[in-house]
Amino acid sequence: MKRALPLLVLCSAALCSTALAESASLRAWSDARSLPPEASFAAKLPSFAACEGADFDRSKVSTDALSAYDNMVKLVTSMKADDPTRLSLEPTLAQMRVNYAKAAPLPAVQIPATLAEALKNAQAWLEKNEAAGWRAFSASEDAKDAKKASQAALAAAMLGKPNAALAALLTAQKLDPQNAQHLVNLGGVLNTLGLTGEALVVLDAAAKVSKNDSGALGWSSAATLNANRGLTLADLRRWPDAEKALTSAVDSEPMLAEARLGLARVLTCQGKTAQAAKFARAGLRRSPSVTPPPAKTTDPQATEPATVEVSEAASAKDVNASAHLPASFTFDLSRGQDFTMPNLKLPQTPGDALALLDKYQKLHDDLHARWESLRKRSEDVEARFRRQPAASPLVQARREALWQAFLHVNDEPTVKRLYDSHHKSDWEVSKADMDFSHCESGCIMPEISIKAATAEVKRALCVPAMLSQNDKWRSAMHAHAENLGAYLKASYKLHTALAANFSDPLWHERASLTAEFLVTTEFMGYVGEALHWAKDIRSYQDCVASAASSVPDKVAEDLLTPRADPCKAVFDNMSLAFSVHVVSFRISCDSMNVTAVTPGWIGAFGSISEKFATKEYTVTVGIQEGASVGVGPATVGVKSQQGAYVSWGASGITDAGVSITTSAKANVKDGATSGAQDVLKDVSGALSDKWSFIASPGGVK
């Protein structure tokens, strides 16, 4: 019978060839988010949608009053929808909004009569609100060339400065007035800055010159236009028109989470709450709901367990209701390590069990010492972990999502089936042991002791009974070894694959130790079953027919737990680095940063977190189709779907993602590529002129 043990919650040196597989999928960090059920959105939608127009002019509200309002919003949205405190505070917040709207009403939106008037108004807004920034940009070299101005706008948007992007886009449009991309991006920026009338006119002008082509990341340019236009129409409370534009955007480009969130608002304001909740929930992730491919199963006719495909594990009962997408959808699982459970020598006879008892005891003691060492190391890591400064909110959220996937490995259907099978076979082992001498009544050996009048009668009964039960127990142990080995092989491969997505040494160590702790605990439990059986045999050794003929020096091979290296940006579709204008962008498995070498004129503009309340937006950046990119020593072609995106909100970067498609091979040694630091080098020279600014109402909080 297995003794309960506490659970821990917490390329080799030789050259190997790693294929950079062909893949057109986008790795979106928001896809790793855990989603609440649709029902939880019902109470939040009215506040999110603001259908009654109880908005106010923030510039006319005192600093103290504005701070009180923002703090109340932050407090309420941080609580769960069914929190009694939230329910009691929401009426107060709604009344504050109404009072502020009366005291500082927004002026009625005026729709400019012409594109020229809209552009003139936008420039006037800059001269009034960002005079220093506008002068700094106008005096820069970026103001003299349309392409430079567009790239400068991209840089400003990536740094969270849509106001600075406005200055550059106005100039880019002036120097290249027939460029539809300038107009679409300008319309998105104007919407984000609250210049709704101007945004609509600019986007209507864009529709007249727009081409039905692909923009950055291969996303439909027409869909981006419709998304920006639909959100602008929603701000004008033209709900049916907004719904039509946003529906078109979602239908033609499913990756536009911004349009799904816009539809959530528009549908709410038309009383279609049930539909709105679906879009609000789906909009929290970049990728739309998809049905994952079925997990591969074990061939029941096979003499050995079939290879387990952990990368396709997913729950397909109701994908829209799934709190988590499959790990294979959100993380790279290509570097999981193989694990083989050591083969344990089992006694063919009761005499063998007696002879093996000391060996089992020694092995169990060694495994327990190893288990204790892992436990202490894990405690040390957890102590250091608590002292570690938090990363940026987005990176921290990414690592937490990765850790949650790690803790839920047993929920992946392929692993779960194996887990359930191993528990079932473990019960059969325990039952054979209990039937022998550990049941409440009717156990084999105690019953024989009761019935036998003499030692001779007892031996005549117990010797064959012990031989028979040893065969049953041994058969159960063989079946359990097969099931346990298959489970540990699958779970360890998935655990180490997920651990390889951590670049932070402490996170990686935490995950690696937990994976090693699991297999050590389980194998020690299996050895414990054998040890317990041998001790039971010793308790009735007068029933042993004969001694063992020989005892092996080792009863099991060594327990080997190979580790996956931490992420070093060597994955085929997880990493990208580039520079544009003064901005440097870098993203890999669990780290992302956007920095400015020197802010230049962009630094003269104010921060979005100070002026633009809860507005959000997304910037996409494309790589030239057919361009050559360095991958270690190799050169590979790329497709139009390649690139990256960054989403910004008042609190900073809220989401990011990358799409990398290559088909080269690179030699990998110790996680590095032929002396290069990264597989995918900086691709600044391969950036296309395609980029998009997509407005967003923000997620439902």
N, C-alpha and C positions, 0 to 999 in steps of 0.2 A: 504494500500500500504506500502510495507516494506521500511523503511528508511535506506539508505546506511550507512554501518559502515566500518571503516578502518580495513583491514586485517593485522594480525601480521605475519611478516616473521621472522622470527627468527629460598609374600603371607600374607595376613593378619596375625594378632597375633595368630589366631587359627591354630592348626596343620592341614596340608593338605598332602595328599600322592601324590608324583610326580613320575611318571613312567619314567625310563630312557629307552626310546623307542629303539627298535632294528633298527639300521640304519647303512648302510655301505657306506654312501656318504662321500666324502671328502669335507671339508669346506675350500675352497681356497680363500684367501683374494683377489687375482687378479681377481676373478670372479665378484667382485663388481665394477670393472673398467668400466667406460663409454668409449665406443669405437667410434672412428670417422668412417665415411663411407669409403668404400674400395677405392673410387676414390682419397681420400686424401693421399694415400700411394704412388701413382705413382711417384711424384716428389722426394720422399725420398728414394725409393728403390735403385737407382744407388749408392748413397753415402753409404747406409747400406751394400750393397753387395760387394762393392770394387772389381768388376769383373776383372778389368784390372791389378790388382796386384800392384797398386801404393802405396804399403806399404813401410815403411822404418825402419831402425834399430834405435830405440829410444835411445839406449845407445851411439850412435855416434853423436847425435844432442845436441847442447849446451842447457843449462838450460833455457836461455832466449828465444831461438827459439822454444823450445818445449813448453814452457809456452804460447807463442803467438799462436802457433798452437792449443793447447788444449782449450785456451780461445775462439778462433774462432769457433772451433767445438761446444763448449758449447753454444755460442751465436746463431749460425745458427740453431742448433737442438732445441733450445728453442722456435723458431718462428713457426708459422703456415705455412703449405706447400705453401699456396697461398699469403703469406706476400710479398709485393714488395721488402722490405728490404732483406728478405731471398733470394729471386730470384736474387738480385743484388750481394749478398755476396757469393753465392754458387760457381760461377766461380773462385772467388779469393781463396776460400778454396780448390777447386780442383787443382788449379795451385800450391798452397803451398804444397799439397800432392805430386804432380809430382816433384817439385823442391827438396823436402826433400828426395824423393826416389832416385833421381839422386845423391844427395850429400852424402847420407848415405844409400846405397842400402842394402837390406837384402841379406845375403849370400844364394846361391842356397841351397834348402833343400836337404840334403843327407839322403837317406833311409838306416839305418843300415842293414847289411847283416843278422844278427842273433839277437835273443832276448837278448843273453848275451851282445852283442855290444850295443844294445839299453839301457839296464840297466846300463852298464858302462858309456855311454854318459850322462845319467841322473844324475848319481852320480858325474860325472865330472862337470856338470852344477852347482850342489849344492856346490861343493868344491870351485868353482870360484865365484859364486854369493851370496852364503849364508854360507860362511865358518864358521862363529861363530855359526850360528844356527845348522849346520850339526855336529859340534863338540859337542855342548850342547846335542843334541839328542843322538848321539852315546854313550855319557857317562851316559845316563839316564837308569833307569830300564825298560823303555818302549822298549828299543832296544834289550832286551834279550828274548822277548816272542812274537810270531806272533799275538796272540789275543790282547795282550796289545798294540802292535804296530798299529794294525788295529783300535782299539778304540781311540788311540792317534791321528791317522790320521783323524778320524771322528771329534774329538774335534777341531783339527786345522782347518779343512774345515769349521766347523760351526762358527768358530771365524773369518773367512775371510782370512785364511792363507793357500792357496793351496800349497805354497812353503814349508811350514812346513809339510803339509800332504804328500808331495812328499817324504820327508825324511823318514817318518814313513811307508809309503806304500812300498818303496824300501826294507826296512828291513822286513816287513811282508811277502812280496813275496819271499824274500831270505830264510826265515825260514819256509815258507809253499808254495813251488813253484807250487803246483797243484791246488791251490785255485783260481778258476776263478774270484771270486768277487774281490780279490786283484788286478788282472790284469785289469779287466774292470775299476775299480776305478782309478788305476794308469794311464791307458790310457786317461781317462777324465782329470786327473790332468795335464798330460804332454801336452795335447791339450791346456788347459787353459794357461799354462806357455809358449806356443809358440814352444814347442819341438815337432813339427808336425811329422817328420820322425820317431822319437822314439815312439810317440803315436801310429802310424799306425802299427808298428811291434809288439808292446805290445798287441794291440787290436786283431791283427791277431792271436797271440798266445793264447789269451783268447778264441777266437772262437773255437779253437781246443779242449779245455777242458771244455767249458761252457756247462751247463745243461739247458734244456728248462724248467726252474722252475720259481717260483715267488720270487721276491726280496722284499725289504722293501715296505710297503704300498700295497703289493700284485701286484705291477707292474711287468711286464714281464722282467726277467733278460736278455733275448735275445734282447728285444726291447731297453733296456738301452745300451747294447753292440752296437747295430746297430746305435743308436743315436750318441754315442761317435765316432764310426767309420765313420759314414756319415759326421759329422762335421769336422773330421780330413781330410777326402777325399776332402771336400769342400775347406779347407785351402790349400790343394795341387792342387786345381783347376781341380780336376778330376770330372767334373760336372755330367756326366752320372752315374758314379759309386756312387757318393755321393747321387744322387737322388734315386737310387735303394735302398741304405741302409736306407736312411731317410724315404722313403715311407714305407718300411717294418716296421720300428720302429713305425710310426704313425698308421699303420694298426693294429699292434698287441698290441699297448698300446696307446690308444687315449689321455691319460692324459699327455703325453710327449709334453708339449708346446715347449720345447727346439728343438725337432725334427721338429715341424711345422715352427718355426722360421728359422731353417736350410734349410728347403725346400723353404722358401721364398727367401733366398739368392741364392740357387742353381737354382731355376726356373728363377729368374731375370737374372742370368748370362747365361741362355740358351734362353733368349728372350721371355720367357713365363710370361710376366708382369702381365696379368690379373689373372692367377692362383697364381702368387707370392703374389699379393695384398691380395687375400683371406687368404692365409696362414700367411702373415704378420699380418693381423688384428686378426685372430683367435689365433695367438701365444701370444697375449698380455694378454690372460686369460689362466689359468691352465686348466679348463675344456673345452672340445670341445663343439661345438654348439649342443644343444639338443632342442627337441620340448617339451615344458612344457605341463602337462596335462590340459585339458580344465577346465575353472572355472565353478563352479556349479552355476546354475541359479535358480531364484525364480519360484516356481510352480505357474502358472497363475490361477490355480483352487483353490489354498489354500485360506482359509479365513484369515490366518495370514501370514506375510512374513516368508519365509523359512529361516533357519539359514544360514548366509552368510559365506562361506569358503574363508576368505581373504588370507589364506596361499598358495593357488594355483593360485593366480592372476598372469596373465602373458599375454604378447602379442605374439600371434602365427602367425601373418600375414607373417612375414619373420624374423625368429629368427636370421639368419646370419646378417641381417641388423639392428637388435635391438641394440640400444645404451646401454640399460640396461637389465640385466637379471632380472627375477622376484625376488622380495624381499625374497620370501620363499626359493630361490635357494642359496642366498648368506648370509642370516642372520637367526638367530633363532627367530621364531615367536610364540613360545609356551607359552609366558607369557603375552600376550595381555589381557587387562582388559575389562570386560563387562560394557557397558553403556546403560542405558535405559532413553530415553527422558521423562521427567515428563509429565503426562497427564494434559492438561490445560482445565479448565471448560469453555465451549463455550455457548453462549446465545441461548436458544431455541426460544426466541421471542425478538423483539426490546426492550421490557420492561426489559428483563433480561440484555441486553447490557447496558442500562442506569444504572442499579443497579450494574453491574460488573465494570463499568468504573474506579471507584476509586481503586478497588482491582487490576485491570490491571495496573494502573498507579503506585501503590506501588510496585508491583512485577517488573515492568519494571525498576523503579528507583533502586531497590535492585540489579537487574541483572547488571545494568549499573555501579553501585558502585563496584560490583565484577569484572566486565570487566575492569574498570579503575585500580583496584588494580592489576589485572593480567598484565595489560599493564606496570604499573610502575615497578613491579617486573621483568618483562621481560627486560625493559630498563636497570635496574640495572645489570641483568645477562649479557646482551650484553656489558655493560661497563667493567665488570670484565673479560668477555671473551676476549676482545681486549687487556687486560693487561696480560693475561695468557701466559706464555712461551709456545712455540710450542713443541709438542712431537717429537719423532724421525720421519723422513720423512715417513717411512712406516706406523707407527701408526697414524700419522696425516692424511695420505691418506685414511686409513681405516675409520677414523672417518668422514672425509669429504664425503666419499662414502656413509656411513650410513646416514649422514645428507641429502644428495641428495635423497636417497631413501625415507626419511621422508618427504621431500618437494614435492615428486612426488607421494604421496599416491593416489591422485585423478586420476593418470594415470593407476593405477592397474585396469584392466578391470572390475572386479566385483564391485569395489568401483565406478568406472566411470559410470557404468550403473545406480547405485543407485543415484549418484550425478546428472546425467542428468534427472532422473525421478523426483527428488526433485525440480529441477529448473523448470521443466515443470508444476508440480502441484502448485508451488509457483506462476507461471504466472496465473494460473486459479483463485487463490485467489485474486491476484491483479486485474484481469479482472472483477471479480464480484464487487470489490470495485469501480473500475473506471466506470463501467456501471451504478453504483448507483448514483454517483455525481461528478466524476472527469474526465470525458472525454471532448473532445473539443466541441462536439455537439451531441445532441440526448440522453444525460444522463437522466435516469429515473426521478429523483426528479426535476431537473431544468425544464424539459419538462412539468412536471405536473404543476409546478408553473406558467409557461408561459400560458398553456392552460386553467387553472382553473380561472373562472371569479369571484368566491366568495370563502370564506373560507370553506363553507360547501361543495362546489364542490371539492375543493382541498383535503379536508379530505376524502371525499368519494373515491377519486382516489388514494391518497397516502398511506392510511392505508393498503389496500390489497397489493399494490405494494411493500411497505416496508416489509410486512410479507413474501411475495414471495422471495424478494431479500435476506432477512436474511436467508431463507432456502437454497438458492443457495450458499451464502457465507459460511454458516455453513458446508454444504456438501463438498465444496472445501477445507475448513480448515481441516476437518476430513481426506480427501484423502492426503492432504499435510502433516499432522501429521504422517500418516503412512509411506509416502515416506521419509520425513525428518528423522524420527526416525530410519528407516532402514539404511539410509546413515550414520547417526552419529554413529550408533552402529558398522557398519563395519569399518568406518574410525577411530573411537576412538580405536577399538580393534587393528587395524594395527599400528596406531600411537604409542600406549603404548607398543605394542610388539617390535617395533623398538627402542623405548626409553630404553627398558630393555636391549638392547645390549650395551648401554654405561656404562662403569665402572667409567669413570671420573665424579665426582659429578656435575661439571659445565655443561658439555655436557648433562648429564641426566636431570638436572634442566631445561635447555634450551628447550629440547624436550618435557618434561612433561608440562611445561607452555604453549607451543605452542598448544599441544593437548587440554588442558583445555580451552585455549582461543577460539579455534575453536567451541567447543560445546557450550560455553557460548555465543559467538557471534550469532550463529545460533538460539539457543533457545530464546535469547533476541529478535532476529528478528521476530520469530514466535509470541512471546507475543506482540511485536510491531504491528503486523498485527491485533491482537484482540483489542488492545488499539485504533488503528486508526479507526477501524470499530465502536467501541463504541462512539468515538468522532463524527463520521459522523452521527450516530443515534441521538446524542444529538443536532446536528445542525438542525435536522428536528423532534425534540421531539414532536411537535404538531401533528405528524402523528403516534405517538405510541398509539396503541390501549388500552393497559392496563399496569400497573406497574407490576414488578416482585413480585412473591409470597414470595420468600425468597432468601437470599444471603449467600453462604457458607463462613466460616471464612477464608479458604485458597482456592485459585483458582487453585493451582498446588502443586504437591509434591516438595520436595527439589531437587535441581539439584546436583546430586552426581557424582563426577569425581574421581574414585579410581585410584591410581597410581600403576604402576609396579615398583618393586624395581630395582635399578641399577644392572648391571651384577656383580655377585660375584663368577664367575667361577662355577656356579651350573648347567650349561646346560649339556645335555647328550652328545652332540657331538661337542662342541666348545672349550673345555679346556683340556690342557695337560701340565704336568710338569715332567721334568726328569733331571738327571745329568749324564754326561758321562765324565769320566776322570776329567779334571779341569773345564769343561763347565757345566753351569746351563741354562736350557732352560725352558721357561714358555710362554704359549699362552692362551688367553681366547678371549672373544667376540671382544674387540677392543684394546687389549694391548698385546704386545709381547716383550720379551727381551731375549737376549743371552749374558751371562756374564761369565767371568772366575774368579774362586775363587782366583787363582794365576796363571799367565800365564806360569810359569816355563820355560822350554826350548823353548816353542812355542814363548815366548816373544822375543827370540833372532832373530827371522826371521822378514824380512821387511814386510811392508803393501802392499796389492794388489793394493790399490789406488795409490801407488807411482810408481809401476813398471809394471803393467800389463794392462794399458790403459783401453779399453772398454770391455774386456772379462768378461763374467758372467758365473755362474754355479749354480747348485742346489744340495743340499745334502738331501737325504731322510733317515729317521731313522725308523726302524720297532720295533714292540713289539711282543714278542713270541706268537705264536699261541697256544691257550689252557692255557696260563698263567693266574694266578689269580691276580686281581688288586683290591685294596681297594677302595670302593666307599662309603664314610662315614663309617657307621658301617657294611656295606654289603661287600661281596666278590663276584666278578663276573668273568666269563670267557671272554676272548677276542679272536678275530679272527685275521688272518694273514693280513687283510687289515688295521689294526690299525697302527698308527704312526703319523709322522709329517714330514714336509719338510721346508727348508729354502733356499731361492735363494739369491745369493750374486752378487754384481756388484761393479764397481769402487767407486760408491757413498755410498756403504753400503748395508744393506739388502733391497732387492727390492720386495720380496714376501715371504709369509709363509702360511702354511695351516696345518690342523689337521684332522685325521679320527679316531673317537672314536666309538666303537660299544659295547654297554652293554645291558643287559636285566634284570637288577635288579630294585628293588624299594627302594627308600630312603625317610625317613621322613624329610620334609623341614619345618622349622619354621623361619620366618623373613629372608628368603634368606640364612640361614645356614642349614647345614645338621647334625642334631642330635649332635650338639656341635662341629662338625668338621668345619674347615674353608672353605673347598672346598668339593664339591661332589667327584671329581676325584682327588685323592691324587697323590703324586709323584710316578711315575711308573718306577723309575730307575732300580729296581730289576727285572722288567719284560721285559727290553729291549732285543731284540734278537741280534744276531751277524750280522744280515742283515742290510746293509746300502749301499747307492749308491752315487757316485759322477757323476753328469751328466753335461757335458760341454754345453755351450750355446753361440750363436753369439750375444746375447743381443737383445732387442726389437728394432723395427724401431722407431726412435725418430725424 
